Amino acid sequence: MAKSVFTDEDDALLAELGVEVETKKVAARTPREERIIAGFEEIQRFVEQNDRLPSSTEGNDIFERIYATRLNQIRSQQECRNLLSEFDHQGLLDGDFQNEDAGSCELTDDELLEELGVSMEAESDITNLRHVKSHAEKQAAEEIATRRTCEDFSEFKSLFEEIQKDLEDGTRKTKKFELKAEIRQGSVFIVGGQKAYVAEKGDVFSNAQGRLDARLRVIFDNGTESNMLMRSLQRALHKDDAGRRISDPEAGPLFSGELDDGDLESGTIYVLRSKSVHPLITENRDVIHKIGVTGGKVEKRIANAKLDPTYLMADVEIVATYELYNINRTRLEKLLHRFFENAKLDIKINDRFGHPVEPKEWFLVPLFVIDEVVEKIKDGTLERYSYDVESVSLVAV
């Protein structure tokens, strides 16, 4: 027969069922006839796989109940029997009619569900049924059960902590997951109430249904991991009412006519140089800078620098300040720190109690580069550049 035409919802349903639509060339048929034949073929596949007719008994899998009700509709209408007789190699059209007053044999799945008395979610999506455990939910439960302890979770723990902070300050946002949304290495999601980070994505291949898939290494914030398929993660997210995609970090808006709660009308980017006698600092003093953003006086902020490990337990000097207006200070500071991430100073010092501390806001960046970055922020073009450590310059991306 000619190739059936499916909507996106039909395609998603067939994917859940693991059904591959076969294409056989025969005489052209009307779209209505194609829909009736396609619905009958689904029933045939159920019979082949289960060696019995589908039953609409309450408690059975919802798809089986749909097939049973659909078969009843088909048997009840001579027009449908005539159309399908040449395909009925299993004798499914034989048998007593369960409902002589049945309506059209091409009722939608939603209409069949209404006949079964099954309530639907607001989206009226066949894959979102209340009080019914779908095939995908069962599969998701099996996948969760196959999770194992993540032996190198220490490498990911700080990442999850940073993601949580980003969510709290608005640098990242959660968005509803779209069924066909891309899942790539580095993506972060919320599924089953846990954050899930895609640490690795294998080569893309075509699965049995001809759809693209890939093997993933997914790390969860409870210290477990799973080597699940991309399609499996997509289904789990789609089935989870609270499932969300966590966006990548973003800076802005940095400048706007409207101020966020807690923002002042102006802010200051400040650049500090340390007076520490630490060997690493003394050897590179001219290019080691602390970069931050404040809404107050910089002088007040650094008054007790020599007692604060944030300032390397030493006095500092202010080498540059930049006044900016109508800014979101938190996002601006995060933007600067992320931009210079590859130049972060790797240093460990002891606080006044002798405890080791790793200051986070110091960078090996010369002042002229910081000047350039501030200008790019002002004209809104910073996203077009990255900082190249080797050439000590901004490069276009």
MIVOPA-230242 format. One record per residue: residue number from 1; residue in one letter; y, z, x of N, C-alpha, C in turn. Coordinates in steps of 0.1 Angstrom, whole numbers. Last residue first. Layout:
PT   k r   n_Y   n_Z   n_X  ca_Y  ca_Z  ca_X   c_Y   c_Z   c_X
PT NUM a     Y     Z     X     Y     Z     X     Y     Z     X
...
***
This chain:
PT   k r   n_Y   n_Z   n_X  ca_Y  ca_Z  ca_X   c_Y   c_Z   c_X
PT 397 v   344   173   348   330   173   343   328   163   332
PT 396 a   363   174   379   361   170   365   346   170   361
PT 395 v   368   204   398   362   190   397   360   187   382
PT 394 l   388   224   418   384   221   405   379   206   405
PT 393 s   376   237   450   385   230   441   380   228   427
PT 392 v   359   241   472   369   251   469   380   244   461
PT 391 s   336   227   478   349   220   481   361   229   478
PT 390 e   318   247   470   317   240   483   330   234   487
PT 389 v   324   255   444   325   265   455   325   258   468
PT 388 d   341   241   419   331   238   429   334   247   441
PT 387 y   346   248   385   350   252   399   338   249   409
PT 386 s   353   222   362   345   233   367   349   236   381
PT 385 y   370   208   333   368   210   347   358   221   350
PT 384 r   376   206   307   373   193   313   369   195   328
PT 383 e   386   229   298   372   226   295   367   213   302
PT 382 l   413   229   304   404   236   313   389   232   311
PT 381 t   434   219   289   424   210   295   414   216   304
PT 380 g   456   233   279   444   231   270   434   221   276
PT 379 d   477   240   293   478   227   287   465   223   279
PT 378 k   470   266   300   482   264   293   482   250   286
PT 377 i   447   261   315   446   269   303   458   266   294
PT 376 k   457   248   337   448   241   328   446   248   315
PT 375 e   472   269   348   479   257   343   470   249   333
PT 374 v   451   285   356   461   290   346   469   278   340
PT 373 v   440   269   376   432   272   363   442   277   352
PT 372 e   459   268   395   455   256   389   449   259   375
PT 371 d   459   295   403   471   289   398   468   277   390
PT 370 i   434   297   414   437   305   402   449   299   395
PT 369 v   438   281   436   429   276   426   431   284   413
PT 368 f   455   297   451   460   284   446   451   278   435
PT 367 l   440   319   459   450   320   448   455   307   443
PT 366 p   404   314   462   418   314   467   428   314   456
PT 365 v   377   334   454   385   323   449   399   324   455
PT 364 l   353   352   448   357   346   461   364   333   457
PT 363 f   361   379   426   356   366   429   361   361   442
PT 362 w   354   407   405   359   402   418   353   389   421
PT 361 e   342   420   384   354   412   381   361   407   394
PT 360 k   321   439   387   319   426   381   330   416   381
PT 359 p   306   462   411   318   457   404   316   443   399
PT 358 e   280   481   410   283   467   413   294   462   405
PT 357 v   273   512   426   280   505   415   282   491   420
PT 356 p   255   542   433   258   528   436   263   521   423
PT 355 h   270   574   435   261   565   428   265   551   431
PT 354 g   287   593   447   276   587   455   267   578   448
PT 353 f   308   599   433   297   609   432   285   604   440
PT 352 r   326   579   435   330   592   442   319   602   441
PT 351 d   303   551   440   314   558   434   317   571   441
PT 350 n   295   527   465   292   540   459   305   545   452
PT 349 i   289   491   460   296   503   466   292   516   459
PT 348 k   280   458   465   276   471   459   282   482   467
PT 347 i   287   424   457   289   436   465   285   449   457
PT 346 d   293   393   453   281   401   452   283   413   462
PT 345 l   318   378   434   315   386   446   303   395   444
PT 344 k   313   346   419   314   361   417   310   368   430
PT 343 a   313   319   416   320   325   428   321   340   427
PT 342 n   302   312   393   295   308   405   301   313   418
PT 341 e   321   321   374   309   328   376   301   325   389
PT 340 f   346   312   367   344   315   381   331   322   384
PT 339 f   343   310   340   347   298   347   344   300   362
PT 338 r   338   336   332   327   326   331   330   314   339
PT 337 h   363   347   336   351   352   343   340   342   343
PT 336 l   379   332   318   382   332   332   369   336   340
PT 335 l   367   339   293   368   325   298   370   324   313
PT 334 k   372   366   292   358   362   293   358   347   298
PT 333 e   400   366   290   394   372   301   379   367   303
PT 332 l   402   353   264   408   347   276   401   353   289
PT 331 r   390   371   247   384   358   249   389   351   262
PT 330 t   408   392   249   394   394   252   387   381   255
PT 329 r   433   381   241   431   386   254   416   387   258
PT 328 n   444   355   225   433   364   223   429   369   237
PT 327 i   480   352   225   467   349   230   456   359   225
PT 326 n   509   349   224   500   347   212   485   343   217
PT 325 y   516   339   258   520   344   244   510   340   234
PT 324 l   515   352   291   511   342   281   514   348   267
PT 323 e   524   355   325   527   359   311   523   348   302
PT 322 y   507   362   353   510   351   345   512   356   331
PT 321 t   509   374   387   508   377   373   513   364   365
PT 320 a   496   382   419   501   372   410   499   377   396
PT 319 v   490   404   435   494   391   442   499   381   433
PT 318 i   491   437   438   493   427   428   498   414   435
PT 317 e   467   455   457   480   450   456   480   439   445
PT 316 v   449   487   456   450   472   455   465   468   454
PT 315 d   429   513   471   441   507   465   441   492   465
PT 314 a   394   517   462   405   515   472   417   510   464
PT 313 m   370   513   448   373   526   454   384   525   464
PT 312 l   369   489   436   363   490   449   366   503   456
PT 311 y   378   490   410   387   485   420   382   487   434
PT 310 t   357   502   398   361   489   393   370   482   403
PT 309 p   356   528   408   347   518   414   350   503   410
PT 308 d   385   546   413   378   538   403   369   527   410
PT 307 l   403   557   430   393   566   425   383   559   415
PT 306 k   421   538   437   412   543   448   402   553   443
PT 305 a   435   533   413   425   523   418   416   529   428
PT 304 n   453   545   396   443   553   402   432   545   408
PT 303 a   470   523   387   476   535   393   466   544   401
PT 302 i   465   500   374   459   501   388   464   514   394
PT 301 r   479   502   350   464   499   350   458   502   363
PT 300 k   505   503   357   499   514   351   484   514   352
PT 299 e   509   477   366   511   488   376   504   500   370
PT 298 v   506   461   343   495   460   354   496   472   363
PT 297 k   512   473   311   517   471   324   506   471   335
PT 296 g   492   455   286   501   465   291   506   462   305
PT 295 g   472   438   281   484   437   272   494   447   276
PT 294 t   455   418   306   459   431   300   471   429   290
PT 293 v   429   404   324   439   402   314   442   416   308
PT 292 g   419   396   358   418   403   346   429   400   336
PT 291 i   403   393   389   411   386   379   408   393   365
PT 290 k   405   401   423   401   406   410   409   399   399
PT 289 h   395   381   451   405   386   441   398   391   429
PT 288 i   393   370   483   387   379   474   397   385   464
PT 287 v   407   357   502   401   349   492   393   357   482
PT 286 d   417   375   521   427   365   515   421   357   503
PT 285 r   395   390   530   405   396   521   414   385   514
PT 284 n   371   387   544   375   377   534   386   381   525
PT 283 e   368   409   561   366   396   566   371   385   557
PT 282 t   373   431   544   382   428   555   381   414   560
PT 281 i   350   429   526   364   427   521   374   424   532
PT 280 l   329   434   543   329   422   536   343   419   531
PT 279 p   336   461   553   335   449   562   336   436   554
PT 278 h   360   480   536   346   475   536   346   462   544
PT 277 v   385   489   532   381   487   546   366   483   547
PT 276 s   406   476   506   394   483   510   391   480   525
PT 275 k   426   466   492   430   471   505   418   479   511
PT 274 s   423   436   472   419   449   476   423   453   490
PT 273 r   444   420   449   438   419   462   435   434   467
PT 272 l   445   406   416   447   417   426   439   414   439
PT 271 v   462   391   390   453   388   402   456   399   412
PT 270 y   464   390   355   468   395   367   457   392   378
PT 269 i   478   377   326   467   375   335   472   381   349
PT 268 t   490   395   299   493   391   313   479   389   320
PT 267 g   504   387   266   494   393   275   496   388   289
PT 266 s   520   392   235   519   386   248   508   393   256
PT 265 e   517   403   211   524   390   211   523   384   224
PT 264 l   484   417   210   498   418   211   504   404   211
PT 263 d   455   423   190   462   415   199   477   418   199
PT 262 g   444   437   169   444   443   182   451   435   193
PT 261 d   433   409   151   435   423   151   434   429   165
PT 260 d   448   379   163   437   386   159   441   401   159
PT 259 l   477   361   151   471   370   161   459   377   155
PT 258 e   486   327   147   481   339   141   474   348   151
PT 257 g   491   306   163   502   312   157   499   325   150
PT 256 s   474   308   195   475   304   181   487   311   175
PT 255 f   452   305   221   465   305   217   466   301   203
PT 254 l   424   305   221   431   314   230   446   316   226
PT 253 p   400   304   194   413   299   200   419   310   209
PT 252 g   379   303   225   391   303   216   388   304   202
PT 251 a   357   302   242   369   309   245   378   312   234
PT 250 e   322   308   237   334   300   236   346   308   238
PT 249 p   287   307   243   300   314   244   312   304   243
PT 248 d   268   291   217   271   293   231   285   301   232
PT 247 s   256   310   187   263   299   194   264   302   209
PT 246 i   224   315   175   236   322   181   243   311   190
PT 245 r   211   308   143   213   303   157   225   311   162
PT 244 r   190   329   123   203   324   127   202   318   141
PT 243 g   173   343    95   172   335   107   186   328   110
PT 242 a   171   355    71   181   361    80   181   353    93
PT 241 d   151   341    59   164   341    52   175   346    62
PT 240 d   129   321    75   135   335    76   149   334    70
PT 239 k   122   295    76   116   304    65   123   317    65
PT 238 h   135   285    98   138   280    84   133   289    73
PT 237 l   123   299   118   137   301   116   141   296   102
PT 236 a    97   288   116    99   303   115   114   306   112
PT 235 r   102   261   121    97   265   108    99   280   106
PT 234 q   111   262   148   119   257   137   115   262   124
PT 233 l    88   272   160   100   280   160   110   275   149
PT 232 s    71   250   156    67   263   150    80   272   150
PT 231 r    83   230   170    82   229   155    79   242   149
PT 230 m    79   240   196    93   239   191    93   238   176
PT 229 l    52   263   200    57   250   199    71   250   193
PT 228 m    53   292   222    51   285   209    56   271   210
PT 227 n    45   314   240    46   300   244    43   292   231
PT 226 s    65   344   239    55   335   233    56   321   238
PT 225 e    70   379   248    73   365   249    62   357   242
PT 224 t    88   411   246    77   402   245    80   387   247
PT 223 g   111   427   245   102   427   258    90   419   257
PT 222 n   127   424   224   118   436   224   109   437   236
PT 221 d   139   400   225   146   412   231   139   425   230
PT 220 f   117   374   237   123   382   226   129   395   232
PT 219 i   116   342   250   116   356   253   123   363   242
PT 218 v    95   314   249   105   321   242   104   336   245
PT 217 r    88   284   261    87   298   265    98   305   259
PT 216 l    75   256   242    86   265   247    81   278   252
PT 215 r    65   223   241    60   237   243    72   245   248
PT 214 a    76   201   215    76   205   229    71   219   230
PT 213 d    79   170   195    76   185   197    76   188   212
PT 212 l    85   146   171    87   151   184    85   166   185
PT 211 r    59   133   150    72   140   152    73   145   166
PT 210 g    35   124   142    44   114   148    58   120   150
PT 209 q    16   143   135    24   137   124    34   127   129
PT 208 a     7   152   160    -2   144   151     5   137   140
PT 207 n    37   147   181    25   155   175    17   146   166
PT 206 s    49   135   211    48   132   196    35   140   192
PT 205 f    68   156   234    57   147   230    57   144   215
PT 204 v    88   167   261    87   163   247    76   154   245
PT 203 d    79   192   285    81   178   281    80   175   266
PT 202 g    92   225   277    84   216   284    87   201   280
PT 201 k   116   249   283   112   238   273   105   228   281
PT 200 e   124   283   286   118   271   292   115   262   280
PT 199 a   137   303   272   138   303   286   134   290   292
PT 198 v   153   309   244   144   298   249   146   297   264
PT 197 y   153   340   230   159   332   240   149   321   245
PT 196 a   159   358   201   149   350   208   156   340   218
PT 195 k   163   390   186   169   379   194   158   371   202
PT 194 q   148   398   155   149   399   170   156   387   176
PT 193 g   143   394   128   151   405   132   153   407   147
PT 192 g   130   369   127   123   381   124   130   394   129
PT 191 v   154   357   149   143   354   140   134   366   139
PT 190 i   182   343   162   177   355   156   166   352   146
PT 189 f   184   325   194   183   326   179   180   340   175
PT 188 v   197   304   219   194   317   214   194   318   199
PT 187 s   189   280   244   193   283   231   189   297   227
PT 186 g   178   274   269   190   282   269   195   285   255
PT 185 q   166   243   260   165   254   269   178   261   270
PT 184 r   170   237   224   170   233   238   168   245   247
PT 183 i   167   223   194   163   235   201   162   231   216
PT 182 e   188   210   169   182   208   182   178   222   188
PT 181 a   179   211   134   188   214   145   181   213   158
PT 180 k   166   207   111   165   196   121   174   198   133
PT 179 l   172   230    96   159   226    99   157   216   110
PT 178 e   198   251   108   195   238   101   181   234   106
PT 177 f   207   284   105   199   274   112   195   263   103
PT 176 k   240   296   104   227   293    97   220   282   104
PT 175 k   252   314   133   253   303   123   239   300   117
PT 174 t   271   338   150   258   334   144   260   323   133
PT 173 k   290   334   180   289   336   166   275   333   161
PT 172 r   306   348   209   295   341   203   295   344   188
PT 171 t   330   362   210   328   351   220   316   342   215
PT 170 g   332   385   194   335   372   188   334   360   198
PT 169 d   324   409   203   338   406   205   341   392   200
PT 168 e   297   410   195   306   420   190   320   417   192
PT 167 l   286   388   208   286   388   194   296   398   188
PT 166 d   289   397   234   296   385   230   297   384   215
PT 165 k   271   419   234   285   421   236   294   409   231
PT 164 q   247   404   231   251   414   221   266   417   222
PT 163 i   247   390   255   247   383   242   252   392   231
PT 162 e   244   411   273   256   403   273   258   395   260
PT 161 e   218   419   266   229   429   265   242   421   265
PT 160 f   203   396   273   204   401   259   215   411   257
PT 159 l   208   397   301   212   386   293   214   389   278
PT 158 s   195   420   309   210   420   310   215   408   302
PT 157 k   168   411   305   174   423   297   189   422   297
PT 156 f   157   392   321   163   388   308   171   399   301
PT 155 e   145   404   342   154   393   345   161   389   333
PT 154 s   128   422   330   139   428   336   149   417   340
PT 153 f   106   408   321   116   410   312   129   415   318
PT 152 d    83   397   333    95   397   341   107   399   332
PT 151 e    63   400   314    61   407   327    75   408   335
PT 150 c    63   405   281    70   397   291    70   404   304
PT 149 t    33   408   263    43   414   270    49   405   281
PT 148 r    29   382   238    24   391   248    36   398   255
PT 147 r    21   370   205    30   373   215    24   383   225
PT 146 t     4   365   184     0   360   197    10   363   208
PT 145 a    17   374   162     6   382   166     1   378   180
PT 144 i    35   354   158    40   367   162    29   375   168
PT 143 e    17   334   149    24   332   162    29   345   167
PT 142 e     9   345   125    -1   343   135     6   341   149
PT 141 a    33   343   111    27   356   114    17   356   125
PT 140 a    36   316   110    46   323   118    40   337   121
PT 139 q    15   309    93    15   304   107    24   312   115
PT 138 k    24   321    70    12   326    76    11   322    90
PT 137 e    47   306    66    49   320    69    36   326    75
PT 136 a    36   281    62    44   283    74    46   297    77
PT 135 h    23   285    38    15   281    49    23   284    62
PT 134 s    38   313    21    36   299    23    27   297    36
PT 133 k    34   336    -3    33   335    12    29   321    15
PT 132 v    57   343   -28    45   335   -24    45   333    -9
PT 131 h    80   355   -36    67   362   -39    55   353   -36
PT 130 r    98   325   -38    97   340   -39    83   344   -42
PT 129 l    98   299   -15    93   304   -27    93   319   -27
PT 128 n   108   274     1   114   287     0   110   293   -13
PT 127 t   100   248     0    95   256    11   100   270    11
PT 126 i   113   236   -20    99   238   -22    93   247   -11
PT 125 d   144   249   -30   137   243   -19   122   246   -20
PT 124 s   166   259   -44   156   251   -51   148   243   -40
PT 123 e   184   277   -34   185   263   -29   175   253   -36
PT 122 a   176   300   -46   188   294   -51   189   279   -46
PT 121 e   140   299   -50   152   304   -44   164   296   -49
PT 120 m   121   301   -81   126   294   -69   138   301   -63
PT 119 s    91   314   -96   106   314   -94   110   308   -81
PT 118 v    66   299  -115    70   304  -101    85   303  -100
PT 117 g    53   289  -137    60   301  -138    64   307  -125
PT 116 l    42   264  -137    34   274  -132    40   288  -133
PT 115 e    64   249  -146    52   250  -154    43   261  -150
PT 114 e    79   251  -123    84   258  -135    72   259  -145
PT 113 l    64   236  -105    65   250  -103    70   257  -115
PT 112 l    69   211  -116    56   216  -117    56   231  -114
PT 111 e    96   208  -110    92   209  -124    78   214  -126
PT 110 d    94   208   -82   102   218   -88    98   220  -103
PT 109 d    80   184   -78    74   197   -75    81   209   -81
PT 108 t    85   162  -107    88   167   -94    81   180   -91
PT 107 l    62   142  -124    71   153  -124    73   157  -110
PT 106 e    47   119  -130    55   119  -118    65   130  -118
PT 105 c    35   119  -154    27   122  -143    34   121  -129
PT 104 s    53   136  -180    52   125  -171    43   129  -159
PT 103 g    34   160  -198    45   151  -197    42   140  -187
PT 102 a     6   168  -220    13   168  -207    24   158  -206
PT 101 d    -9   172  -242     6   170  -244    13   170  -231
PT 100 e   -34   179  -234   -32   166  -240   -18   162  -242
PT  99 n   -46   194  -208   -34   195  -216   -31   181  -222
PT  98 q   -69   190  -196   -66   204  -198   -54   205  -207
PT  97 f   -94   166  -203   -80   169  -201   -77   183  -205
PT  96 d  -124   165  -184  -117   168  -196  -102   170  -193
PT  95 g  -131   137  -162  -131   151  -165  -122   153  -178
PT  94 d  -119   114  -136  -129   118  -146  -127   133  -150
PT  93 l  -102   112  -115   -97   109  -128  -106   112  -139
PT  92 l  -117   116   -92  -109   127   -96  -103   124  -110
PT  91 g  -136   100   -78  -138   103   -92  -129   114   -97
PT  90 q  -130    93   -52  -137   106   -54  -140   109   -68
PT  89 h  -116    70   -53  -130    69   -47  -137    82   -48
PT  88 d   -92    58   -67  -100    70   -70  -114    69   -66
PT  87 f   -77    35   -65   -77    44   -54   -87    56   -55
PT  86 e   -80    22   -89   -85    15   -77   -85    24   -65
PT  85 s   -67    40  -107   -81    38  -107   -87    32   -95
PT  84 l   -39    43  -109   -46    50   -98   -61    47   -97
PT  83 l   -31    29  -131   -24    27  -118   -33    32  -107
PT  82 n   -46    41  -151   -47    27  -148   -42    23  -134
PT  81 r   -36    67  -151   -50    64  -148   -53    50  -144
PT  80 c   -10    63  -159   -13    68  -145   -27    65  -142
PT  79 e   -14    55  -185    -7    46  -176   -10    50  -161
PT  78 q   -27    76  -197   -34    64  -195   -27    55  -184
PT  77 q   -24   109  -188   -17    97  -191   -24    85  -187
PT  76 s   -38   131  -179   -34   131  -193   -27   118  -197
PT  75 r   -42   129  -152   -54   127  -161   -50   125  -176
PT  74 i   -17   137  -144   -22   124  -141   -33   120  -151
PT  73 q   -16   164  -151    -6   155  -157   -11   141  -155
PT  72 n   -37   174  -135   -38   175  -150   -28   166  -157
PT  71 l   -26   170  -110   -38   162  -114   -40   163  -129
PT  70 r    -5   188  -111    -2   174  -110   -14   166  -114
PT  69 t   -19   212  -111   -11   209  -123    -7   194  -123
PT  68 a   -32   210   -86   -40   211   -98   -31   207  -110
PT  67 y   -10   209   -68   -19   198   -69   -27   198   -82
PT  66 i     1   235   -73     9   223   -76     0   211   -78
PT  65 r   -19   250   -63   -16   251   -78    -7   239   -82
PT  64 e   -18   244   -36   -30   241   -44   -27   241   -59
PT  63 f     6   254   -30     5   240   -30    -8   236   -37
PT  62 i     2   282   -33    11   275   -42    10   260   -42
PT  61 d   -30   295   -33   -19   290   -25   -11   281   -34
PT  60 n   -37   317   -61   -41   306   -51   -28   302   -44
PT  59 g   -25   333   -79   -30   339   -67   -34   329   -56
PT  58 e   -37   318  -108   -27   326  -102   -33   333   -90
PT  57 t   -52   286  -107   -54   300  -109   -43   308  -101
PT  56 s   -53   259  -105   -40   265  -107   -41   280  -110
PT  55 s   -72   243   -79   -72   251   -91   -58   257   -92
PT  54 p   -86   211   -67   -76   222   -67   -75   230   -80
PT  53 l  -121   206   -62  -108   203   -69   -98   214   -67
PT  52 r  -135   205   -29  -135   210   -43  -122   205   -49
PT  51 d  -134   202    -1  -146   199    -8  -147   205   -22
PT  50 n  -111   205    14  -117   217     9  -130   215     1
PT  49 q  -104   179    23  -103   191    33  -111   203    28
PT  48 e  -106   163     1  -114   160    13  -115   172    22
PT  47 v   -88   176   -16  -102   176   -20  -111   173    -8
PT  46 f   -64   171    -3   -68   184    -5   -83   185    -8
PT  45 r   -63   143    -4   -65   149     9   -69   164     7
PT  44 q   -59   140   -32   -72   135   -26   -74   141   -12
PT  43 i   -34   150   -35   -45   157   -41   -58   152   -35
PT  42 e   -20   131   -20   -20   145   -16   -31   153   -22
PT  41 e   -24   108   -36   -31   109   -23   -30   123   -17
PT  40 f    -8   114   -58   -22   114   -60   -30   115   -47
PT  39 g    17   111   -47    13   124   -52    -2   125   -54
PT  38 a    16    83   -41    18    93   -30    13   107   -35
PT  37 i    15    73   -67     4    71   -58     4    81   -47
PT  36 i    40    80   -77    28    85   -84    16    84   -74
PT  35 r    57    67   -59    58    82   -60    45    87   -67
PT  34 e    51    40   -64    48    46   -51    48    61   -52
PT  33 e    60    38   -90    45    37   -88    42    43   -74
PT  32 r    87    40   -85    81    50   -94    66    50   -92
PT  31 p    93    18   -69    94    31   -64    87    42   -72
PT  30 t    67    -7   -75    80    -1   -78    81    13   -72
PT  29 r    50   -25   -48    50   -17   -60    64   -11   -63
PT  28 a    35   -53   -33    47   -45   -35    46   -38   -48
PT  27 a     1   -52   -23    12   -58   -30    23   -48   -33
PT  26 v    -2   -35     9    -8   -41    -3     4   -48   -10
PT  25 k    -7   -19    39     0   -31    33    -8   -36    21
PT  24 k    -4    14    45   -13     3    43    -6    -8    35
PT  23 t     2    43    62     9    31    58    -2    20    57
PT  22 e     0    78    56    -6    66    61     1    54    55
PT  21 v    15   107    67    15    96    57    10    83    62
PT  20 e    -1   136    74     4   124    80     4   113    69
PT  19 v     4   170    69     0   158    63     6   146    70
PT  18 g    10   197    72     2   190    82    -3   177    78
PT  17 l    26   210    54    12   208    50     3   202    61
PT  16 e    50   208    66    44   221    64    29   220    62
PT  15 a    54   181    64    53   187    77    46   200    77
PT  14 l    57   178    37    45   172    43    43   178    57
PT  13 l    82   191    34    70   197    28    58   191    34
PT  12 a    99   175    49    97   188    54    85   194    47
PT  11 d    98   152    32    93   151    46    90   165    52
PT  10 d   109   161     9    95   157     9    89   156    23
PT   9 e   135   166    19   127   177    14   112   174    14
PT   8 d   143   140    25   142   150    36   134   162    32
PT   7 t   122   118     6   135   124     8   133   134    20
PT   6 f   104    88    13   104   103    10   119   107    13
PT   5 v    85    61     3    99    65     6   100    80     3
PT   4 s    56    46    16    62    55     6    76    59    12
PT   3 k    48    12    24    52    26    29    60    33    18
PT   2 a    24    -3     2    36    -3    10    40    11    14
PT   1 m   -12     0     8     0     0     0    12     0     9
***
